[in-house]
Amino acid sequence: MRRLVYYIASTLDGFIAGPDGSDPTGPDGFWPVPEEYVQHLVSEYPETLPGPARAALSVTADGTHFDTVLEGRRSYEIGLRAGVTDAYPHLRHLVFSRTLGESPDPAVELIADDPLATVRELKQQHGKDIWLIGGAELAGALYSEIDGLIIKLSPMTIGTGIPLFSDKAVFDPRGWDLTDHTVLKCGAAFLTYARKTPDASRSSTS
């Protein structure tokens, strides 16, 4: 069965964006993106690069991780403000919103239904894993369905901002197995986790 994987960049103090929610890697962002970091994305996660970046870097690889991307309205609107209606034309692209009247792009599926029910249905379909790009509100709503985490950990702190999960996430402590890790010379780390089963989580603390 397909898995839902929250693949997201985070600061050391657990924030995915500044307080205003804007793109931390954008032209006015606070998050520097070293060349080494970009090249790691190209080689290991090419499907997670936005379409314009793929074109600029001459990336054509399909990638091996994801064929579907999910995001909330606020996350999606970051691209819209930059004039990009579909940042991931090479993936099936679903945007969850109850306020957007219609999709700004024919290739982007606008979903007003319950995210949990939608994800459970997607998991039953054939394909690669499902990429949860964010933001924090959607990640909080889908907390119980997340099977894996890939944290792109930046060697910086910002003090406050948008956390990994919004307060839509219920209090539900979960254990995670570190299944892979890569630390770059620039200090960034790619940390891959798989959710422990409930029995494994209990036994590890007993």
ChimeraX commands (.cxc) that place a marker at each C-alpha (Angstrom):
marker #1 position 0.00,0.00,0.00 radius 0.5
marker #1 position 1.17,3.52,-0.73 radius 0.5
marker #1 position 2.47,5.61,2.13 radius 0.5
marker #1 position 1.91,9.24,3.03 radius 0.5
marker #1 position 5.31,10.88,3.56 radius 0.5
marker #1 position 5.77,14.34,5.02 radius 0.5
marker #1 position 8.83,15.58,3.11 radius 0.5
marker #1 position 9.62,19.04,4.43 radius 0.5
marker #1 position 12.46,21.42,5.26 radius 0.5
marker #1 position 12.77,22.46,8.89 radius 0.5
marker #1 position 15.01,24.64,11.01 radius 0.5
marker #1 position 16.76,23.16,14.02 radius 0.5
marker #1 position 14.07,24.65,16.24 radius 0.5
marker #1 position 11.27,22.98,14.30 radius 0.5
marker #1 position 9.92,25.69,11.99 radius 0.5
marker #1 position 9.10,25.26,8.29 radius 0.5
marker #1 position 8.60,28.98,7.57 radius 0.5
marker #1 position 8.75,32.36,9.25 radius 0.5
marker #1 position 5.79,33.87,11.10 radius 0.5
marker #1 position 4.24,35.26,7.91 radius 0.5
marker #1 position 4.30,31.85,6.20 radius 0.5
marker #1 position 6.12,33.10,3.10 radius 0.5
marker #1 position 8.63,30.98,1.18 radius 0.5
marker #1 position 11.82,30.89,3.29 radius 0.5
marker #1 position 13.89,30.01,0.20 radius 0.5
marker #1 position 12.36,32.70,-2.03 radius 0.5
marker #1 position 14.08,35.89,-3.22 radius 0.5
marker #1 position 13.34,37.62,0.09 radius 0.5
marker #1 position 13.68,34.50,2.21 radius 0.5
marker #1 position 15.96,33.90,5.16 radius 0.5
marker #1 position 16.94,30.35,4.17 radius 0.5
marker #1 position 20.13,30.12,2.07 radius 0.5
marker #1 position 20.22,27.19,-0.36 radius 0.5
marker #1 position 23.81,25.98,-0.97 radius 0.5
marker #1 position 24.72,24.41,-4.29 radius 0.5
marker #1 position 25.55,21.13,-2.55 radius 0.5
marker #1 position 21.99,21.02,-1.18 radius 0.5
marker #1 position 20.48,21.61,-4.62 radius 0.5
marker #1 position 22.62,18.89,-6.18 radius 0.5
marker #1 position 21.49,16.42,-3.53 radius 0.5
marker #1 position 17.89,17.18,-4.40 radius 0.5
marker #1 position 18.64,16.71,-8.10 radius 0.5
marker #1 position 20.27,13.33,-7.55 radius 0.5
marker #1 position 18.03,11.89,-4.83 radius 0.5
marker #1 position 14.67,13.69,-4.98 radius 0.5
marker #1 position 14.32,15.15,-8.51 radius 0.5
marker #1 position 10.53,14.89,-8.49 radius 0.5
marker #1 position 10.33,17.27,-5.51 radius 0.5
marker #1 position 11.87,20.16,-7.44 radius 0.5
marker #1 position 9.29,22.62,-8.80 radius 0.5
marker #1 position 8.77,22.63,-12.54 radius 0.5
marker #1 position 10.61,25.93,-13.16 radius 0.5
marker #1 position 13.62,24.69,-11.16 radius 0.5
marker #1 position 13.63,21.40,-13.06 radius 0.5
marker #1 position 13.65,23.30,-16.34 radius 0.5
marker #1 position 16.46,25.62,-15.21 radius 0.5
marker #1 position 18.56,22.67,-14.02 radius 0.5
marker #1 position 17.69,20.49,-17.04 radius 0.5
marker #1 position 16.18,17.84,-14.73 radius 0.5
marker #1 position 14.01,15.28,-16.51 radius 0.5
marker #1 position 14.22,12.31,-14.12 radius 0.5
marker #1 position 10.90,11.04,-12.79 radius 0.5
marker #1 position 12.34,10.16,-9.41 radius 0.5
marker #1 position 11.68,7.06,-7.35 radius 0.5
marker #1 position 9.84,8.37,-4.28 radius 0.5
marker #1 position 6.61,10.16,-5.23 radius 0.5
marker #1 position 4.08,10.50,-8.03 radius 0.5
marker #1 position 1.49,12.56,-6.11 radius 0.5
marker #1 position 1.83,15.78,-4.12 radius 0.5
marker #1 position -0.63,17.19,-1.57 radius 0.5
marker #1 position -0.70,20.72,-0.23 radius 0.5
marker #1 position -2.97,23.13,1.58 radius 0.5
marker #1 position -4.30,26.41,0.25 radius 0.5
marker #1 position -1.79,28.66,2.01 radius 0.5
marker #1 position 1.14,26.63,0.72 radius 0.5
marker #1 position -0.32,26.58,-2.79 radius 0.5
marker #1 position -0.88,30.34,-2.78 radius 0.5
marker #1 position 2.83,30.98,-2.30 radius 0.5
marker #1 position 3.30,29.71,-5.86 radius 0.5
marker #1 position 0.24,31.57,-7.11 radius 0.5
marker #1 position 1.66,34.87,-5.85 radius 0.5
marker #1 position 4.77,34.12,-7.92 radius 0.5
marker #1 position 2.63,33.45,-11.00 radius 0.5
marker #1 position 2.97,29.65,-10.84 radius 0.5
marker #1 position -0.39,27.86,-11.03 radius 0.5
marker #1 position 1.09,24.34,-10.99 radius 0.5
marker #1 position 4.53,24.05,-9.42 radius 0.5
marker #1 position 4.59,20.28,-9.98 radius 0.5
marker #1 position 3.24,19.55,-13.46 radius 0.5
marker #1 position 5.18,16.25,-13.49 radius 0.5
marker #1 position 3.17,14.96,-10.48 radius 0.5
marker #1 position -0.49,14.47,-9.71 radius 0.5
marker #1 position -1.17,17.66,-7.76 radius 0.5
marker #1 position -3.96,17.94,-5.17 radius 0.5
marker #1 position -4.73,21.13,-3.25 radius 0.5
marker #1 position -7.03,21.04,-0.22 radius 0.5
marker #1 position -9.23,24.10,0.18 radius 0.5
marker #1 position -12.82,24.89,1.05 radius 0.5
marker #1 position -12.46,28.54,0.04 radius 0.5
marker #1 position -10.97,28.44,-3.45 radius 0.5
marker #1 position -13.94,28.45,-5.83 radius 0.5
marker #1 position -12.20,26.74,-8.72 radius 0.5
marker #1 position -8.75,25.49,-9.56 radius 0.5
marker #1 position -6.47,28.11,-11.12 radius 0.5
marker #1 position -4.94,25.35,-13.25 radius 0.5
marker #1 position -6.69,22.49,-15.06 radius 0.5
marker #1 position -3.99,20.06,-13.94 radius 0.5
marker #1 position -4.39,20.91,-10.25 radius 0.5
marker #1 position -7.14,18.99,-8.45 radius 0.5
marker #1 position -8.97,21.13,-5.91 radius 0.5
marker #1 position -10.25,19.02,-3.00 radius 0.5
marker #1 position -12.86,20.37,-0.57 radius 0.5
marker #1 position -13.54,16.99,1.05 radius 0.5
marker #1 position -12.10,15.64,4.29 radius 0.5
marker #1 position -8.30,15.27,3.87 radius 0.5
marker #1 position -8.22,12.09,5.98 radius 0.5
marker #1 position -10.80,10.32,3.81 radius 0.5
marker #1 position -9.06,11.48,0.65 radius 0.5
marker #1 position -5.66,10.22,1.77 radius 0.5
marker #1 position -7.06,6.87,2.83 radius 0.5
marker #1 position -8.55,6.50,-0.64 radius 0.5
marker #1 position -5.28,7.54,-2.31 radius 0.5
marker #1 position -3.38,4.96,-0.30 radius 0.5
marker #1 position -5.49,2.21,-1.81 radius 0.5
marker #1 position -4.63,3.27,-5.36 radius 0.5
marker #1 position -1.66,1.98,-7.30 radius 0.5
marker #1 position 1.41,4.16,-7.47 radius 0.5
marker #1 position 4.43,5.53,-5.67 radius 0.5
marker #1 position 4.29,7.17,-2.27 radius 0.5
marker #1 position 2.27,10.33,-1.66 radius 0.5
marker #1 position 4.21,13.50,-0.83 radius 0.5
marker #1 position 2.73,15.78,1.79 radius 0.5
marker #1 position 4.41,19.10,1.12 radius 0.5
marker #1 position 2.51,21.05,3.77 radius 0.5
marker #1 position 1.70,23.40,5.13 radius 0.5
marker #1 position 1.47,22.94,8.85 radius 0.5
marker #1 position -2.33,23.08,8.96 radius 0.5
marker #1 position -2.77,20.25,6.46 radius 0.5
marker #1 position 0.04,18.26,8.12 radius 0.5
marker #1 position -1.75,18.67,11.45 radius 0.5
marker #1 position -5.02,17.48,9.99 radius 0.5
marker #1 position -3.28,14.45,8.45 radius 0.5
marker #1 position -1.05,13.66,11.44 radius 0.5
marker #1 position -2.65,10.26,12.07 radius 0.5
marker #1 position -2.13,9.15,8.45 radius 0.5
marker #1 position 1.55,10.08,8.07 radius 0.5
marker #1 position 3.64,6.93,7.57 radius 0.5
marker #1 position 7.03,8.48,6.95 radius 0.5
marker #1 position 9.00,11.67,7.51 radius 0.5
marker #1 position 11.83,13.06,5.44 radius 0.5
marker #1 position 13.14,16.11,7.28 radius 0.5
marker #1 position 15.52,18.37,5.40 radius 0.5
marker #1 position 17.12,19.85,8.49 radius 0.5
marker #1 position 18.70,23.26,8.04 radius 0.5
marker #1 position 21.60,24.23,10.33 radius 0.5
marker #1 position 19.84,27.39,11.53 radius 0.5
marker #1 position 17.33,28.60,14.09 radius 0.5
marker #1 position 14.78,31.38,13.69 radius 0.5
marker #1 position 13.20,31.65,17.14 radius 0.5
marker #1 position 9.57,31.52,16.02 radius 0.5
marker #1 position 7.52,30.77,12.93 radius 0.5
marker #1 position 5.25,28.15,11.40 radius 0.5
marker #1 position 5.85,24.76,13.12 radius 0.5
marker #1 position 5.98,21.32,11.50 radius 0.5
marker #1 position 2.40,20.68,12.65 radius 0.5
marker #1 position -0.36,23.12,13.43 radius 0.5
marker #1 position -2.60,22.77,16.46 radius 0.5
marker #1 position -4.98,20.72,14.29 radius 0.5
marker #1 position -2.80,17.75,15.24 radius 0.5
marker #1 position -4.13,15.88,18.24 radius 0.5
marker #1 position -1.86,15.02,21.16 radius 0.5
marker #1 position -0.73,11.55,20.09 radius 0.5
marker #1 position 2.92,10.71,20.87 radius 0.5
marker #1 position 4.44,8.49,18.19 radius 0.5
marker #1 position 7.77,6.76,17.79 radius 0.5
marker #1 position 9.79,6.89,14.56 radius 0.5
marker #1 position 12.61,4.68,13.28 radius 0.5
marker #1 position 15.52,6.47,11.63 radius 0.5
marker #1 position 15.90,4.48,8.41 radius 0.5
marker #1 position 18.35,6.69,6.50 radius 0.5
marker #1 position 20.36,9.86,6.94 radius 0.5
marker #1 position 22.66,12.03,4.89 radius 0.5
marker #1 position 24.65,14.93,6.32 radius 0.5
marker #1 position 26.05,17.41,3.81 radius 0.5
marker #1 position 29.21,19.44,4.27 radius 0.5
marker #1 position 27.12,22.61,4.40 radius 0.5
marker #1 position 25.58,21.31,7.64 radius 0.5
marker #1 position 22.17,20.37,6.25 radius 0.5
marker #1 position 20.93,16.88,7.06 radius 0.5
marker #1 position 18.35,14.69,5.33 radius 0.5
marker #1 position 16.72,12.50,7.98 radius 0.5
marker #1 position 14.35,9.71,6.91 radius 0.5
marker #1 position 11.99,8.15,9.43 radius 0.5
marker #1 position 9.37,5.40,9.29 radius 0.5
marker #1 position 6.55,5.40,11.81 radius 0.5
marker #1 position 6.82,2.68,14.42 radius 0.5
marker #1 position 3.87,0.38,14.85 radius 0.5
marker #1 position 1.95,0.97,18.10 radius 0.5
marker #1 position 3.30,-2.30,19.56 radius 0.5
marker #1 position 6.88,-1.33,18.69 radius 0.5
marker #1 position 6.44,2.11,20.24 radius 0.5
marker #1 position 5.16,0.64,23.49 radius 0.5
marker #1 position 7.88,-1.99,23.71 radius 0.5
marker #1 position 10.62,0.59,23.17 radius 0.5
marker #1 position 9.47,2.54,26.25 radius 0.5
marker #1 position 8.62,-0.38,28.51 radius 0.5
marker link #1:1,2 radius 0.2
marker link #1:2,3 radius 0.2
marker link #1:3,4 radius 0.2
marker link #1:4,5 radius 0.2
marker link #1:5,6 radius 0.2
marker link #1:6,7 radius 0.2
marker link #1:7,8 radius 0.2
marker link #1:8,9 radius 0.2
marker link #1:9,10 radius 0.2
marker link #1:10,11 radius 0.2
marker link #1:11,12 radius 0.2
marker link #1:12,13 radius 0.2
marker link #1:13,14 radius 0.2
marker link #1:14,15 radius 0.2
marker link #1:15,16 radius 0.2
marker link #1:16,17 radius 0.2
marker link #1:17,18 radius 0.2
marker link #1:18,19 radius 0.2
marker link #1:19,20 radius 0.2
marker link #1:20,21 radius 0.2
marker link #1:21,22 radius 0.2
marker link #1:22,23 radius 0.2
marker link #1:23,24 radius 0.2
marker link #1:24,25 radius 0.2
marker link #1:25,26 radius 0.2
marker link #1:26,27 radius 0.2
marker link #1:27,28 radius 0.2
marker link #1:28,29 radius 0.2
marker link #1:29,30 radius 0.2
marker link #1:30,31 radius 0.2
marker link #1:31,32 radius 0.2
marker link #1:32,33 radius 0.2
marker link #1:33,34 radius 0.2
marker link #1:34,35 radius 0.2
marker link #1:35,36 radius 0.2
marker link #1:36,37 radius 0.2
marker link #1:37,38 radius 0.2
marker link #1:38,39 radius 0.2
marker link #1:39,40 radius 0.2
marker link #1:40,41 radius 0.2
marker link #1:41,42 radius 0.2
marker link #1:42,43 radius 0.2
marker link #1:43,44 radius 0.2
marker link #1:44,45 radius 0.2
marker link #1:45,46 radius 0.2
marker link #1:46,47 radius 0.2
marker link #1:47,48 radius 0.2
marker link #1:48,49 radius 0.2
marker link #1:49,50 radius 0.2
marker link #1:50,51 radius 0.2
marker link #1:51,52 radius 0.2
marker link #1:52,53 radius 0.2
marker link #1:53,54 radius 0.2
marker link #1:54,55 radius 0.2
marker link #1:55,56 radius 0.2
marker link #1:56,57 radius 0.2
marker link #1:57,58 radius 0.2
marker link #1:58,59 radius 0.2
marker link #1:59,60 radius 0.2
marker link #1:60,61 radius 0.2
marker link #1:61,62 radius 0.2
marker link #1:62,63 radius 0.2
marker link #1:63,64 radius 0.2
marker link #1:64,65 radius 0.2
marker link #1:65,66 radius 0.2
marker link #1:66,67 radius 0.2
marker link #1:67,68 radius 0.2
marker link #1:68,69 radius 0.2
marker link #1:69,70 radius 0.2
marker link #1:70,71 radius 0.2
marker link #1:71,72 radius 0.2
marker link #1:72,73 radius 0.2
marker link #1:73,74 radius 0.2
marker link #1:74,75 radius 0.2
marker link #1:75,76 radius 0.2
marker link #1:76,77 radius 0.2
marker link #1:77,78 radius 0.2
marker link #1:78,79 radius 0.2
marker link #1:79,80 radius 0.2
marker link #1:80,81 radius 0.2
marker link #1:81,82 radius 0.2
marker link #1:82,83 radius 0.2
marker link #1:83,84 radius 0.2
marker link #1:84,85 radius 0.2
marker link #1:85,86 radius 0.2
marker link #1:86,87 radius 0.2
marker link #1:87,88 radius 0.2
marker link #1:88,89 radius 0.2
marker link #1:89,90 radius 0.2
marker link #1:90,91 radius 0.2
marker link #1:91,92 radius 0.2
marker link #1:92,93 radius 0.2
marker link #1:93,94 radius 0.2
marker link #1:94,95 radius 0.2
marker link #1:95,96 radius 0.2
marker link #1:96,97 radius 0.2
marker link #1:97,98 radius 0.2
marker link #1:98,99 radius 0.2
marker link #1:99,100 radius 0.2
marker link #1:100,101 radius 0.2
marker link #1:101,102 radius 0.2
marker link #1:102,103 radius 0.2
marker link #1:103,104 radius 0.2
marker link #1:104,105 radius 0.2
marker link #1:105,106 radius 0.2
marker link #1:106,107 radius 0.2
marker link #1:107,108 radius 0.2
marker link #1:108,109 radius 0.2
marker link #1:109,110 radius 0.2
marker link #1:110,111 radius 0.2
marker link #1:111,112 radius 0.2
marker link #1:112,113 radius 0.2
marker link #1:113,114 radius 0.2
marker link #1:114,115 radius 0.2
marker link #1:115,116 radius 0.2
marker link #1:116,117 radius 0.2
marker link #1:117,118 radius 0.2
marker link #1:118,119 radius 0.2
marker link #1:119,120 radius 0.2
marker link #1:120,121 radius 0.2
marker link #1:121,122 radius 0.2
marker link #1:122,123 radius 0.2
marker link #1:123,124 radius 0.2
marker link #1:124,125 radius 0.2
marker link #1:125,126 radius 0.2
marker link #1:126,127 radius 0.2
marker link #1:127,128 radius 0.2
marker link #1:128,129 radius 0.2
marker link #1:129,130 radius 0.2
marker link #1:130,131 radius 0.2
marker link #1:131,132 radius 0.2
marker link #1:132,133 radius 0.2
marker link #1:133,134 radius 0.2
marker link #1:134,135 radius 0.2
marker link #1:135,136 radius 0.2
marker link #1:136,137 radius 0.2
marker link #1:137,138 radius 0.2
marker link #1:138,139 radius 0.2
marker link #1:139,140 radius 0.2
marker link #1:140,141 radius 0.2
marker link #1:141,142 radius 0.2
marker link #1:142,143 radius 0.2
marker link #1:143,144 radius 0.2
marker link #1:144,145 radius 0.2
marker link #1:145,146 radius 0.2
marker link #1:146,147 radius 0.2
marker link #1:147,148 radius 0.2
marker link #1:148,149 radius 0.2
marker link #1:149,150 radius 0.2
marker link #1:150,151 radius 0.2
marker link #1:151,152 radius 0.2
marker link #1:152,153 radius 0.2
marker link #1:153,154 radius 0.2
marker link #1:154,155 radius 0.2
marker link #1:155,156 radius 0.2
marker link #1:156,157 radius 0.2
marker link #1:157,158 radius 0.2
marker link #1:158,159 radius 0.2
marker link #1:159,160 radius 0.2
marker link #1:160,161 radius 0.2
marker link #1:161,162 radius 0.2
marker link #1:162,163 radius 0.2
marker link #1:163,164 radius 0.2
marker link #1:164,165 radius 0.2
marker link #1:165,166 radius 0.2
marker link #1:166,167 radius 0.2
marker link #1:167,168 radius 0.2
marker link #1:168,169 radius 0.2
marker link #1:169,170 radius 0.2
marker link #1:170,171 radius 0.2
marker link #1:171,172 radius 0.2
marker link #1:172,173 radius 0.2
marker link #1:173,174 radius 0.2
marker link #1:174,175 radius 0.2
marker link #1:175,176 radius 0.2
marker link #1:176,177 radius 0.2
marker link #1:177,178 radius 0.2
marker link #1:178,179 radius 0.2
marker link #1:179,180 radius 0.2
marker link #1:180,181 radius 0.2
marker link #1:181,182 radius 0.2
marker link #1:182,183 radius 0.2
marker link #1:183,184 radius 0.2
marker link #1:184,185 radius 0.2
marker link #1:185,186 radius 0.2
marker link #1:186,187 radius 0.2
marker link #1:187,188 radius 0.2
marker link #1:188,189 radius 0.2
marker link #1:189,190 radius 0.2
marker link #1:190,191 radius 0.2
marker link #1:191,192 radius 0.2
marker link #1:192,193 radius 0.2
marker link #1:193,194 radius 0.2
marker link #1:194,195 radius 0.2
marker link #1:195,196 radius 0.2
marker link #1:196,197 radius 0.2
marker link #1:197,198 radius 0.2
marker link #1:198,199 radius 0.2
marker link #1:199,200 radius 0.2
marker link #1:200,201 radius 0.2
marker link #1:201,202 radius 0.2
marker link #1:202,203 radius 0.2
marker link #1:203,204 radius 0.2
marker link #1:204,205 radius 0.2
marker link #1:205,206 radius 0.2
view
